[in-house]
C-alpha cells in the first residue's frame, strides 16, 4: 500500500470521526417527521407481504402513533412515491433496536444519513482518482466535495436530497466504470444504484437515459457494432427496469395507458409563495434565475469562480469537437477523443440539461435549491477540472507548484473556517454576497433547524414555570422541534400556534408563507420583548420573545 | 447519419432556448405577475389600513379646518336643495 493511499485512508477516517462526534449537534429537518412516517408506511406493507405478523403489528403501532402524535403530517397514501431506499431501512433499524426515545431515533437517522454521504465521498474520491492523475488535485476534489457548507450541514439531517446526491454519485461511479469496461458486472452495478437513485428522486431516471444516448453516440461513431449496441441497450433496460420494479412499490402502480398520470405526482406543487429577491413568488412560477442565484449565494465564491471558468472551457472544447466532426471516419473526428473527455462531456451535458430544465421549465422549488443538491456533484467535478487545468499550466510553465498548493490551502482553510462559524447551521450558509443589508431578501432557516435549540433555550429560561406556553410567529412547524428534547421537558411545553395572547414566549425564524407586508398574522405583539436573537455573520437566524410581566 | 443526429439535437435545443428567451420569457413574466399577487391578502391589507386611518382620525378633536367645514357645509346644502327640488 503506498503512502498516498494510506494518507487517504487517514483522511477519510478523520472525516468520519468528525461526523461521528458532531452528528448530535444538528436539529431536526422540516421533512424528517414525514419521512419517518413514510418509512413505517412501507415497512408495514413489506411485513404484510411477507406475512411477518408480529413485526407488522409493531410497525403498524408505530405508524399509528406517528399519525396520532402529529395529524398535520402529509398523508403517506398520497405521497407514497419516495423513501423506500432510506426511510424504510431507517424505520427498520429503529424498530429492531427498539429505539423508543424520539431524541435517539432522530439522532440515529442523522448518523445514518451522514454515513451514506461519507460512503459517497469515497466514491467521489475514486471517480476523480480515475479521471485526474495528480495527487494534489485528487485531495482538493475530495475536500471540496465534503466541505461545501450547505451540503456538509445537510449531510446530517436531509434524508432526501443529500441521500439522493450520495446515491447519484455512486451511480455515476459505476457509469464511468461502464464507460471504461462494458461488462455485465458494471451494467448490473450501475443499474442497481441508478434504480435506487430513481426511487429516491425521479431525476435519477436521467442517468440510464443519458447512458443510452452515449451508447447510441458510440454506435453512430462505429465504435460498437449493431449487434453489440442492441445487446447493451437491452441489458441496461432490462436490469434497470427489473431492479426498479422489484424494490420500488410505486412502480407496481404503473399503467402504460396512464403513463403521464403516473409521472404527474412527482411534479406535485404545494402552491406556496416563496420569498426570493425581496418579493413573494408563487413556487410554480419562480423567476428564471432562481436556481442560478441560489447556487451563487450559497456556494463558496472560490468554487463558483472555478465552476464558471471550467464550464466555459468545457463549452469551448465541446464546440470545437462538434465543429471538427467530418463525415469520413477519421481518428479524433468525434465528440470526445479519450475516455477522460467522454466523462467530461457526460458531466457537461448533465449540468447543462439540468440547468436548462431548472431555468426554463418551471419546476416547483422551495427551501432554496435543496431539490437540486445533486448538482453539487457536477459543480465540484467542474471545479476540479478547472483546478487541474491550472495545475497543468503551472507544471508546463515550470511555475512553483507549492504556490498553487498554498493558494488552494488558503481557500480550503477559509471554507473550513466558515464551517466552524456556521456550526451547527451550515445548512443556512450564505457566502459574502449576502450580508446584513440584503439577507432579508431570502428565506434563511428553510429546513427549520433552529426549532430544537430555541425550545431548549425557552425551557431553560422558563425553568420556574410548570407549563410553558409557546407561540410560533413563522410558518415552521415548531411543535416538531421538541423531539430532540427529553420526555420530561416535552411535557412542560404547550404549543399555542399564533394565539399570542396565551403565550409566554414567541419563537420566529422569519420564515413565512405569506408576505408580511400585507399579512400581519406573524406580527409580534407589543407586550413581547426580544430576549434572544441568534445571528451568524450578521444574518439573523431566529429570535425568541418573552411576554413582559 | 452521425452528423445529422448531432445537428438535429443542437437545432432542437437551440430552438427551445430561443423560444424560452423570447416568447416563453414574456409568458412567464405574465404568469409570475398573475400568480404572485394574492388579491385577497392585499384587499384585506387595504381594508385594515382604511380602518386604522379612520380610527386615528376619530381620535382627533377636529378633523376639518374651519374653511373646509364651511365649504363642505355649503356644498352639502346645495346638493340637498337640488335633491329636494326633484320631488
Interface residues (C-beta under 8 A of the other chain):
Chain A: X217 X220 X221 X273 X279 X280 X281 X282 X284 X285 X286 X287 X288 X322 X325 X327 X335 X356 X359 X360 X362 X514 X515 X517 X518 X519 X520
Chain B: X1 X2 X3 X5 X6 X10 X13 X16 X17 X20 X24 X25 X28 X31 X32 X35 X36 X38 X41 X42 X44 X45 X48
